[in-house]
Amino acid sequence: MPKPNFFIVGAPRCATTSMYTYLKQHPGIFLSLLKEPIYFGSDLTRQPLAVGDEASYLSLFDGAGDAKVVGEGSVFYIMSRTAPAELKAFSPDARILIMLREPVAMMHSLHSLYLRTGNEDLEDFSAALDAEPERARGQRLPPRCYFPEGLQYRSVARYAEPVERFLRTFGRERVHIVIFDDLVKDVRREYRRTLEFLGVDPEHTPEFDEARATALIRPLVLRQMRAATPEIRARLKTGRDSHLGTKSQRLSPGARERVCAELLPDVERLSALLDRDLTHWCRPSHPGPEARP
């Protein structure tokens, strides 16, 4: 039974699903039907759709055949202190992809997602940020909250320490980082760079339009669906049915400026780590490329 050797570990709301869709079209890459099994990360609250046993987890990679790259994309691994070591023990030669986005835009998009899935009940993004200290103490949690760690939006947005943890565990040669701004600016270049990192044919050109790409990989998805266990099919259906559609209210310019000031030291640390100045993320006037929340 094949084991995964490639993991997209985060961050959430940073176009990982888009990249997953592009990579899934490559003939040398096999990605699991369930994008986010969240099997690793034993220090995190177990999410409802997480796969909890090894047999079910490995079943996700049935059908990989002789694909050189076999992987999944559980974006909350980046929040876990234990996931890097757990992944290393499970797949010592694995390659890690980390995708990062301007922190406030990521936080707002995550807040929007959680409103849709029930993990969040405060529609005002500023109110949700103000509630972080109480929620860290287990207070004011939404009735349908399933992942309280995710409600610590500032913690999710502090990328430097987790990125450093993965670099330390796997080595720089096995960790590839894609910046959301770069992907928006030149998706073909970033896709090719990712293929080169994975060691597969970099000349492959996928369908980048997400609607057409989804249609293109539909036969593969259906084959994977037919081969999936009843448990995995049930998890996929639950995930599709859990989105409710409530909208998030954006931060005021003043509130955004305050949050940016709080996050600036972490962005400076990340900039030093990556040898790339990303401090423009924390300028009050920085618009940031927009994406679907």
C-alpha positions in Angstrom: 0.0 0.0 0.0 1.5 3.4 -1.0 2.4 5.9 1.6 2.3 9.7 1.0 5.6 11.4 0.5 4.2 14.9 -0.1 2.3 17.2 2.3 0.8 20.6 1.8 0.8 21.7 5.4 -0.7 25.2 5.3 -1.5 27.8 5.8 -5.3 27.9 5.6 -7.0 30.3 3.1 -3.8 30.7 1.1 -4.9 29.1 -2.2 -3.9 25.6 -1.2 -7.1 24.2 -2.8 -6.2 25.9 -6.1 -2.7 24.5 -6.0 -4.1 21.1 -5.1 -6.4 21.2 -8.1 -3.5 22.2 -10.4 -1.2 19.5 -9.0 -3.9 16.8 -9.2 -3.9 17.1 -13.0 -0.2 16.1 -13.2 0.3 12.5 -14.4 3.2 12.0 -12.0 1.3 13.2 -9.0 -1.4 11.4 -7.0 -3.3 13.4 -4.4 -5.9 12.0 -2.1 -9.6 12.3 -2.7 -10.1 13.8 0.7 -7.8 16.9 0.6 -7.6 17.4 4.3 -7.6 14.1 6.3 -5.8 15.9 9.2 -4.3 12.6 10.4 -1.3 14.1 12.0 -1.1 16.9 14.6 -1.8 15.0 17.8 -1.7 18.2 19.9 -4.6 19.7 18.0 -8.3 19.3 18.7 -9.5 16.4 16.5 -11.7 17.9 13.9 -15.0 16.2 12.8 -13.7 15.2 9.4 -10.3 14.1 10.5 -9.3 10.5 9.7 -8.3 8.8 12.9 -6.9 5.4 12.1 -4.0 4.4 9.9 -5.8 1.9 7.7 -8.4 4.5 6.7 -5.7 7.1 6.1 -3.6 4.8 3.9 -6.7 3.8 2.0 -6.8 7.4 0.7 -3.8 6.6 -1.4 -5.0 3.4 -3.0 -4.7 3.7 -6.7 -1.6 5.8 -6.6 0.1 3.2 -8.8 3.6 4.2 -9.8 3.1 7.9 -9.2 6.3 9.5 -8.1 4.6 12.0 -5.8 1.8 10.8 -3.5 0.3 13.4 -1.2 -2.5 15.2 0.7 -3.1 18.8 1.9 -4.1 19.2 5.6 -3.5 23.0 6.1 -3.8 22.9 9.9 -0.6 20.9 10.2 1.1 24.2 10.3 -0.6 25.0 13.6 0.7 21.9 15.2 3.9 21.7 17.2 3.9 17.9 16.9 3.0 17.5 13.2 6.5 18.1 11.8 8.1 15.4 13.9 5.1 13.0 13.3 5.3 13.5 9.5 9.1 13.0 9.6 8.7 9.7 11.5 6.0 8.6 9.1 7.7 9.7 5.9 11.3 10.6 6.5 12.0 11.7 2.9 8.7 13.7 2.5 8.6 17.0 0.7 6.6 19.8 2.3 4.8 22.7 0.6 3.9 25.8 2.6 1.7 28.5 1.2 1.5 31.9 2.9 -0.6 35.0 2.4 -0.7 38.5 3.8 -1.8 37.8 7.4 -4.9 40.0 7.8 -6.3 38.9 4.5 -5.8 35.2 5.6 -7.4 35.9 8.9 -10.5 37.5 7.4 -10.9 34.7 4.9 -10.6 32.1 7.7 -13.2 34.0 9.7 -15.5 33.9 6.7 -15.0 30.2 6.3 -15.7 29.5 10.0 -18.9 31.5 9.8 -20.1 29.2 7.0 -19.1 26.0 8.8 -20.3 26.9 12.3 -17.0 27.2 14.0 -17.6 30.9 14.4 -20.7 32.8 15.4 -19.5 36.5 15.6 -20.1 38.1 12.3 -18.1 41.1 13.1 -14.4 40.3 12.5 -13.2 42.9 15.0 -15.4 41.3 17.7 -14.0 37.9 16.9 -10.5 39.3 17.3 -11.5 40.9 20.6 -12.9 37.6 21.9 -9.6 35.7 21.4 -8.4 36.0 25.1 -11.7 34.7 26.5 -11.9 32.0 23.9 -8.3 30.9 24.8 -9.7 30.2 28.3 -12.5 28.2 26.8 -15.1 31.0 27.2 -17.5 32.4 24.6 -17.0 29.5 22.3 -19.7 29.1 19.6 -22.2 26.4 20.3 -21.1 24.5 17.1 -17.4 25.2 17.6 -15.4 22.2 16.4 -11.8 23.6 16.3 -11.2 26.3 19.0 -7.6 26.7 18.1 -8.7 28.1 14.8 -10.5 31.0 16.6 -7.1 32.3 17.7 -6.8 34.1 14.4 -3.6 36.0 15.4 -1.9 32.7 16.3 -2.8 31.2 12.9 -1.3 34.3 11.2 2.0 34.1 13.0 3.8 32.0 10.4 7.5 32.4 11.4 7.7 29.8 14.2 5.9 27.0 12.4 7.8 27.6 9.2 11.0 27.5 11.1 9.9 24.3 12.7 9.3 22.6 9.4 12.6 23.9 8.0 14.4 22.6 11.0 12.7 19.2 10.9 12.9 18.5 7.1 15.8 20.8 6.0 15.4 23.6 3.5 15.9 21.4 0.5 12.7 19.5 1.3 10.5 22.5 2.1 9.1 24.7 -0.6 7.3 28.0 0.2 4.8 29.7 -2.2 3.7 33.3 -1.4 0.1 34.0 -2.3 1.0 37.3 -4.0 3.4 35.5 -6.3 0.8 32.9 -7.3 -1.7 35.6 -8.1 0.9 37.5 -10.2 2.2 34.5 -12.2 0.5 31.2 -11.5 2.3 29.4 -14.3 5.7 30.3 -12.9 4.8 29.2 -9.3 3.3 26.0 -10.6 6.4 25.2 -12.5 8.6 26.0 -9.5 6.5 23.6 -7.4 6.9 20.8 -10.0 10.6 21.4 -10.1 10.7 21.1 -6.3 8.7 17.8 -6.5 11.0 16.4 -9.1 8.3 15.7 -11.7 8.1 16.9 -15.3 8.0 20.7 -15.1 6.7 21.1 -18.6 3.3 19.9 -17.8 0.7 22.7 -18.1 -2.6 22.2 -16.3 -5.9 23.9 -16.7 -5.7 26.9 -14.4 -9.3 28.0 -14.6 -10.8 26.3 -11.5 -14.2 25.5 -13.0 -12.7 23.8 -16.1 -10.0 22.2 -14.0 -12.6 20.7 -11.7 -14.4 19.3 -14.7 -11.2 18.0 -16.2 -10.2 16.0 -13.1 -13.8 14.8 -12.5 -13.2 11.3 -14.0 -10.3 10.8 -11.7 -12.3 12.0 -8.7 -15.1 9.7 -9.6 -12.7 6.8 -9.8 -11.3 7.7 -6.4 -14.8 8.1 -5.0 -15.8 4.6 -6.2 -12.7 3.2 -4.6 -13.2 5.1 -1.3 -14.4 3.4 1.9 -17.9 4.2 3.1 -16.3 6.2 5.9 -14.4 8.5 3.5 -17.5 9.0 1.3 -19.5 10.0 4.4 -16.8 12.5 5.4 -16.8 14.0 2.0 -20.6 14.4 2.0 -20.6 16.0 5.4 -17.9 18.5 4.4 -20.0 19.5 1.3 -23.2 20.0 3.4 -21.7 22.0 6.2 -21.4 25.5 4.6 -24.1 27.9 5.6 -23.2 31.2 3.8 -22.9 33.9 6.5 -20.7 36.8 5.5 -17.8 38.3 7.6 -17.6 42.0 8.3 -14.2 43.5 7.4 -11.9 45.3 9.8 -12.0 49.1 9.8 -8.8 50.8 8.6 -7.9 51.7 12.2 -8.4 48.1 13.4 -6.4 46.7 10.5 -3.6 49.1 11.4 -3.5 47.9 15.0 -3.5 44.2 14.0 -0.7 44.9 11.5 1.4 46.5 14.2 0.9 43.4 16.4 1.9 41.1 13.6 4.8 43.1 12.3 7.5 41.5 14.5 6.5 38.0 13.3 6.5 39.2 9.7 10.0 40.6 10.2 11.1 37.3 11.7 9.6 35.4 8.7 11.3 37.8 6.3 14.7 37.1 7.9 14.0 33.4 7.8 13.1 33.4 4.1 15.6 36.1 3.1 12.8 38.1 1.6 11.3 41.3 2.8 7.6 40.8 3.4 7.0 43.7 5.7 4.8 45.4 3.1 2.2 43.0 4.3 1.9 45.1 7.5 1.6 48.5 5.9 -1.8 50.0 6.6 -2.2 50.9 2.9 -1.3 47.4 1.6 -4.3 46.2 -0.4 -3.1 42.6 -0.9 -4.3 40.5 -3.8 -7.9 39.5 -3.3 -9.2 35.9 -3.6 -12.5 34.2 -2.9 -12.9 34.2 0.9 
